[in-house]
């Protein structure tokens, strides 16, 4: 298992010192950096010997993928090209497509059209990802923050229907908890699963860095991840309160649970 954490570059050195294998960056923010800032972050990652294997937050909220009157396909494609170019530069292997605001459904759009438009978006993203030898992952988001693709099972259905070699699936245990999705899905999607987001869920709309293996019943998650034979990337995605406390404790909890 490779252990990571979603964080900005301000915590690179702490993340490395705490024993993580990688950092997961925010792709929207990465696309907003100047060229100088981008080069500086890469230099710091290399100096710390800390890969940025993954990213979250693919799209900024002003890009509306299902509403072509708000964001044209050409505009979406231009942004996706820039995002994958920067992901490639930083060594990101598995960018996640969550971006609940960008998946908002225009008023009056029928479910069949939503489905077809999402497939078109995923095809476009997968094609650009392939040019960079990157595998993107569909991230399900709960009803709290999204209007489409709420469960790992739904993400898996899209990935299977599309059949694109560069489009796979992410499972976020917080959103699974909120949606009451069975953890058995880990085995169902094992051939497509490329990253897991992990946290101590504390709804509504909040999750914390794990501090102790006994603070929450993690056993059903751990058992099903292990039953699926998953041994890939898993990263903390949660509300950071005190980096010096949260970051070191969370990796210890993950290693106790999954190793």
Secondary structure by P-SEA (a helix, b strand, c coil): cbbbbbccccaaaaaaaacccbbbbcaaaaaaccaaaaaaaaaaaaaaccccccccccccccccccccccccaaaaaaaaaaaaaaaaaacccbbbccccccccccccccaaaaaaaaaaaaaaaaaaaaaacbbbbbbbbccccccccccaaaaaaaaaaaccccccccccaaaaaaacccccccccccccccbbbbcccccccbbbcccccccccaaaaaaaaaaaccccbbbbbccccccccaaaaaaaaaaaccc
